[in-house]
Amino acid sequence: MPESSGESAVEIRKPKRLRVLVAKLGLDGHDRGAKVVARALRDAGFEVVYLGVHQSPEDVVEAAIEEDVGVVGVSILSGSHMELVSDLLKLMREKGLNVPVIVGGIIPPDDAKELKRMGVYEVLGPGTPLKKVIEAYKKALEGVN
């Protein structure tokens, strides 16, 4: 707008994008649950970057940075969740990636508590209603704990 018009420019803010990443971390190749979650999130209005199976922590962090996602969701059914998530969180800190991490899969309750102590935003196990999964991702994007 010309300055002589006497009008001030109005700042238009775009709504926060609902962009998330979903990946299968580690050697686990069973991806049905991750695909169901990715589809449910997409149907709920999220932009979903789905990396698929056999992803390393490095792959996930690199993609999360490149794709500018607001949440990282990983699924692990192999039993190696403590080591893989620890490596993922460490690498995220090293790379300056400060976004919530949601972990899904078969995670024993004591391990779920420890993952949360390590900095995981939420742990969602088998049978979690999709409505609750979607709500967890929304809250994570909003910064609500």
LUMDO-623911 format. One record per residue (C-alpha): x negated, y, z; residue number from 1. Coordinates in nm, 2 decimals. Each point is the difference from the previous one (the first is absolute). Layout:
# residues N
<node><px>X</px><py>Y</py><pz>Z</pz><nr>NUM</nr></node>
...
# end
This chain:
# residues 145
<node><px>0.00</px><py>0.00</py><pz>0.00</pz><nr>1</nr></node>
<node><px>-0.12</px><py>0.35</py><pz>-0.07</pz><nr>2</nr></node>
<node><px>-0.11</px><py>0.19</py><pz>0.31</pz><nr>3</nr></node>
<node><px>0.19</px><py>0.31</py><pz>-0.11</pz><nr>4</nr></node>
<node><px>0.34</px><py>-0.19</py><pz>0.03</pz><nr>5</nr></node>
<node><px>-0.01</px><py>0.04</py><pz>0.38</pz><nr>6</nr></node>
<node><px>0.09</px><py>-0.37</py><pz>0.03</pz><nr>7</nr></node>
<node><px>-0.21</px><py>-0.24</py><pz>0.20</pz><nr>8</nr></node>
<node><px>-0.09</px><py>-0.34</py><pz>-0.13</pz><nr>9</nr></node>
<node><px>0.20</px><py>-0.28</py><pz>0.16</pz><nr>10</nr></node>
<node><px>-0.20</px><py>-0.30</py><pz>0.11</pz><nr>11</nr></node>
<node><px>0.16</px><py>-0.32</py><pz>-0.12</pz><nr>12</nr></node>
<node><px>-0.10</px><py>-0.31</py><pz>0.19</pz><nr>13</nr></node>
<node><px>0.03</px><py>-0.34</py><pz>-0.15</pz><nr>14</nr></node>
<node><px>0.13</px><py>-0.27</py><pz>0.23</pz><nr>15</nr></node>
<node><px>-0.26</px><py>-0.24</py><pz>0.14</pz><nr>16</nr></node>
<node><px>-0.06</px><py>-0.28</py><pz>-0.25</pz><nr>17</nr></node>
<node><px>0.09</px><py>-0.34</py><pz>0.13</pz><nr>18</nr></node>
<node><px>-0.32</px><py>-0.16</py><pz>-0.15</pz><nr>19</nr></node>
<node><px>-0.12</px><py>-0.32</py><pz>0.16</pz><nr>20</nr></node>
<node><px>-0.24</px><py>-0.28</py><pz>-0.08</pz><nr>21</nr></node>
<node><px>0.08</px><py>-0.37</py><pz>0.06</pz><nr>22</nr></node>
<node><px>-0.27</px><py>-0.27</py><pz>-0.03</pz><nr>23</nr></node>
<node><px>-0.08</px><py>-0.36</py><pz>0.10</pz><nr>24</nr></node>
<node><px>-0.32</px><py>0.03</py><pz>0.20</pz><nr>25</nr></node>
<node><px>-0.25</px><py>-0.29</py><pz>-0.01</pz><nr>26</nr></node>
<node><px>0.02</px><py>-0.35</py><pz>-0.16</pz><nr>27</nr></node>
<node><px>0.37</px><py>-0.06</py><pz>0.06</pz><nr>28</nr></node>
<node><px>0.18</px><py>-0.04</py><pz>-0.33</pz><nr>29</nr></node>
<node><px>0.36</px><py>-0.02</py><pz>0.13</pz><nr>30</nr></node>
<node><px>0.14</px><py>0.32</py><pz>-0.11</pz><nr>31</nr></node>
<node><px>0.38</px><py>-0.05</py><pz>-0.01</pz><nr>32</nr></node>
<node><px>0.06</px><py>0.20</py><pz>0.32</pz><nr>33</nr></node>
<node><px>-0.23</px><py>0.29</py><pz>-0.11</pz><nr>34</nr></node>
<node><px>0.19</px><py>0.01</py><pz>-0.33</pz><nr>35</nr></node>
<node><px>0.33</px><py>0.01</py><pz>0.18</pz><nr>36</nr></node>
<node><px>-0.12</px><py>0.29</py><pz>0.22</pz><nr>37</nr></node>
<node><px>-0.14</px><py>0.19</py><pz>-0.30</pz><nr>38</nr></node>
<node><px>0.33</px><py>-0.04</py><pz>-0.19</pz><nr>39</nr></node>
<node><px>0.21</px><py>0.10</py><pz>0.30</pz><nr>40</nr></node>
<node><px>-0.22</px><py>0.31</py><pz>0.05</pz><nr>41</nr></node>
<node><px>0.03</px><py>0.09</py><pz>-0.36</pz><nr>42</nr></node>
<node><px>0.38</px><py>-0.04</py><pz>0.01</pz><nr>43</nr></node>
<node><px>0.00</px><py>0.23</py><pz>0.30</pz><nr>44</nr></node>
<node><px>-0.16</px><py>0.28</py><pz>-0.20</pz><nr>45</nr></node>
<node><px>-0.37</px><py>-0.06</py><pz>0.08</pz><nr>46</nr></node>
<node><px>-0.27</px><py>0.01</py><pz>-0.26</pz><nr>47</nr></node>
<node><px>-0.18</px><py>-0.34</py><pz>0.05</pz><nr>48</nr></node>
<node><px>-0.35</px><py>-0.08</py><pz>-0.11</pz><nr>49</nr></node>
<node><px>-0.01</px><py>-0.38</py><pz>0.01</pz><nr>50</nr></node>
<node><px>-0.36</px><py>-0.14</py><pz>-0.01</pz><nr>51</nr></node>
<node><px>0.09</px><py>-0.37</py><pz>0.02</pz><nr>52</nr></node>
<node><px>-0.19</px><py>-0.29</py><pz>0.15</pz><nr>53</nr></node>
<node><px>-0.36</px><py>-0.06</py><pz>0.10</pz><nr>54</nr></node>
<node><px>-0.08</px><py>0.36</py><pz>0.09</pz><nr>55</nr></node>
<node><px>-0.30</px><py>0.10</py><pz>0.21</pz><nr>56</nr></node>
<node><px>0.00</px><py>0.28</py><pz>0.25</pz><nr>57</nr></node>
<node><px>-0.22</px><py>0.20</py><pz>-0.24</pz><nr>58</nr></node>
<node><px>0.25</px><py>-0.06</py><pz>-0.29</pz><nr>59</nr></node>
<node><px>0.29</px><py>0.12</py><pz>0.22</pz><nr>60</nr></node>
<node><px>-0.18</px><py>0.31</py><pz>0.13</pz><nr>61</nr></node>
<node><px>-0.12</px><py>0.10</py><pz>-0.35</pz><nr>62</nr></node>
<node><px>0.35</px><py>-0.04</py><pz>-0.15</pz><nr>63</nr></node>
<node><px>0.16</px><py>0.19</py><pz>0.29</pz><nr>64</nr></node>
<node><px>-0.23</px><py>0.30</py><pz>-0.05</pz><nr>65</nr></node>
<node><px>0.03</px><py>-0.01</py><pz>-0.38</pz><nr>66</nr></node>
<node><px>0.38</px><py>-0.03</py><pz>0.01</pz><nr>67</nr></node>
<node><px>0.04</px><py>0.26</py><pz>0.28</pz><nr>68</nr></node>
<node><px>0.24</px><py>-0.21</py><pz>0.20</pz><nr>69</nr></node>
<node><px>0.15</px><py>0.09</py><pz>0.33</pz><nr>70</nr></node>
<node><px>0.02</px><py>-0.35</py><pz>0.15</pz><nr>71</nr></node>
<node><px>-0.21</px><py>-0.32</py><pz>-0.05</pz><nr>72</nr></node>
<node><px>0.20</px><py>-0.32</py><pz>0.04</pz><nr>73</nr></node>
<node><px>-0.19</px><py>-0.33</py><pz>0.01</pz><nr>74</nr></node>
<node><px>0.14</px><py>-0.36</py><pz>0.02</pz><nr>75</nr></node>
<node><px>-0.21</px><py>-0.28</py><pz>0.15</pz><nr>76</nr></node>
<node><px>0.11</px><py>-0.36</py><pz>0.05</pz><nr>77</nr></node>
<node><px>-0.34</px><py>-0.16</py><pz>0.01</pz><nr>78</nr></node>
<node><px>-0.07</px><py>0.05</py><pz>0.37</pz><nr>79</nr></node>
<node><px>-0.30</px><py>0.23</py><pz>-0.06</pz><nr>80</nr></node>
<node><px>0.20</px><py>0.32</py><pz>0.08</pz><nr>81</nr></node>
<node><px>-0.22</px><py>0.11</py><pz>0.29</pz><nr>82</nr></node>
<node><px>-0.32</px><py>0.00</py><pz>-0.20</pz><nr>83</nr></node>
<node><px>0.15</px><py>0.14</py><pz>-0.32</pz><nr>84</nr></node>
<node><px>0.20</px><py>0.28</py><pz>0.17</pz><nr>85</nr></node>
<node><px>-0.29</px><py>0.09</py><pz>0.21</pz><nr>86</nr></node>
<node><px>-0.22</px><py>0.03</py><pz>-0.31</pz><nr>87</nr></node>
<node><px>0.28</px><py>0.20</py><pz>-0.18</pz><nr>88</nr></node>
<node><px>0.04</px><py>0.25</py><pz>0.29</pz><nr>89</nr></node>
<node><px>-0.38</px><py>0.04</py><pz>0.03</pz><nr>90</nr></node>
<node><px>-0.04</px><py>0.07</py><pz>-0.37</pz><nr>91</nr></node>
<node><px>0.30</px><py>0.24</py><pz>0.00</pz><nr>92</nr></node>
<node><px>-0.17</px><py>0.20</py><pz>0.28</pz><nr>93</nr></node>
<node><px>-0.33</px><py>0.00</py><pz>-0.19</pz><nr>94</nr></node>
<node><px>0.17</px><py>0.13</py><pz>-0.32</pz><nr>95</nr></node>
<node><px>0.21</px><py>0.26</py><pz>0.19</pz><nr>96</nr></node>
<node><px>0.33</px><py>-0.17</py><pz>-0.10</pz><nr>97</nr></node>
<node><px>0.24</px><py>0.10</py><pz>0.28</pz><nr>98</nr></node>
<node><px>0.33</px><py>-0.17</py><pz>-0.09</pz><nr>99</nr></node>
<node><px>0.21</px><py>-0.25</py><pz>0.20</pz><nr>100</nr></node>
<node><px>-0.06</px><py>-0.37</py><pz>-0.05</pz><nr>101</nr></node>
<node><px>0.29</px><py>-0.25</py><pz>0.02</pz><nr>102</nr></node>
<node><px>-0.09</px><py>-0.36</py><pz>0.02</pz><nr>103</nr></node>
<node><px>0.24</px><py>-0.28</py><pz>-0.09</pz><nr>104</nr></node>
<node><px>-0.03</px><py>-0.38</py><pz>0.02</pz><nr>105</nr></node>
<node><px>-0.03</px><py>-0.27</py><pz>0.26</pz><nr>106</nr></node>
<node><px>-0.15</px><py>0.19</py><pz>0.29</pz><nr>107</nr></node>
<node><px>0.01</px><py>-0.15</py><pz>0.35</pz><nr>108</nr></node>
<node><px>0.15</px><py>0.25</py><pz>0.26</pz><nr>109</nr></node>
<node><px>-0.33</px><py>0.05</py><pz>0.19</pz><nr>110</nr></node>
<node><px>-0.18</px><py>0.07</py><pz>-0.33</pz><nr>111</nr></node>
<node><px>0.27</px><py>0.24</py><pz>-0.10</pz><nr>112</nr></node>
<node><px>-0.06</px><py>0.20</py><pz>0.32</pz><nr>113</nr></node>
<node><px>-0.37</px><py>0.00</py><pz>-0.06</pz><nr>114</nr></node>
<node><px>0.04</px><py>0.12</py><pz>-0.36</pz><nr>115</nr></node>
<node><px>0.21</px><py>0.29</py><pz>0.13</pz><nr>116</nr></node>
<node><px>-0.27</px><py>0.08</py><pz>0.26</pz><nr>117</nr></node>
<node><px>-0.25</px><py>0.00</py><pz>-0.29</pz><nr>118</nr></node>
<node><px>0.21</px><py>0.26</py><pz>-0.18</pz><nr>119</nr></node>
<node><px>0.26</px><py>-0.19</py><pz>-0.21</pz><nr>120</nr></node>
<node><px>0.32</px><py>0.20</py><pz>-0.02</pz><nr>121</nr></node>
<node><px>0.24</px><py>-0.30</py><pz>-0.01</pz><nr>122</nr></node>
<node><px>-0.01</px><py>-0.38</py><pz>-0.02</pz><nr>123</nr></node>
<node><px>0.29</px><py>-0.17</py><pz>-0.18</pz><nr>124</nr></node>
<node><px>0.04</px><py>-0.37</py><pz>0.01</pz><nr>125</nr></node>
<node><px>0.20</px><py>-0.25</py><pz>-0.21</pz><nr>126</nr></node>
<node><px>0.37</px><py>0.05</py><pz>0.00</pz><nr>127</nr></node>
<node><px>-0.02</px><py>0.38</py><pz>0.08</pz><nr>128</nr></node>
<node><px>0.31</px><py>0.15</py><pz>-0.16</pz><nr>129</nr></node>
<node><px>-0.08</px><py>0.20</py><pz>-0.31</pz><nr>130</nr></node>
<node><px>0.18</px><py>0.30</py><pz>0.15</pz><nr>131</nr></node>
<node><px>-0.24</px><py>-0.01</py><pz>0.29</pz><nr>132</nr></node>
<node><px>-0.30</px><py>-0.02</py><pz>-0.24</pz><nr>133</nr></node>
<node><px>0.12</px><py>0.30</py><pz>-0.20</pz><nr>134</nr></node>
<node><px>0.06</px><py>0.20</py><pz>0.32</pz><nr>135</nr></node>
<node><px>-0.35</px><py>-0.09</py><pz>0.13</pz><nr>136</nr></node>
<node><px>-0.15</px><py>0.14</py><pz>-0.33</pz><nr>137</nr></node>
<node><px>0.21</px><py>0.31</py><pz>0.02</pz><nr>138</nr></node>
<node><px>-0.10</px><py>0.07</py><pz>0.36</pz><nr>139</nr></node>
<node><px>-0.36</px><py>-0.06</py><pz>-0.08</pz><nr>140</nr></node>
<node><px>0.01</px><py>0.25</py><pz>-0.29</pz><nr>141</nr></node>
<node><px>0.17</px><py>0.25</py><pz>0.23</pz><nr>142</nr></node>
<node><px>-0.26</px><py>-0.05</py><pz>0.27</pz><nr>143</nr></node>
<node><px>0.25</px><py>-0.13</py><pz>0.25</pz><nr>144</nr></node>
<node><px>-0.12</px><py>-0.27</py><pz>0.23</pz><nr>145</nr></node>
# end
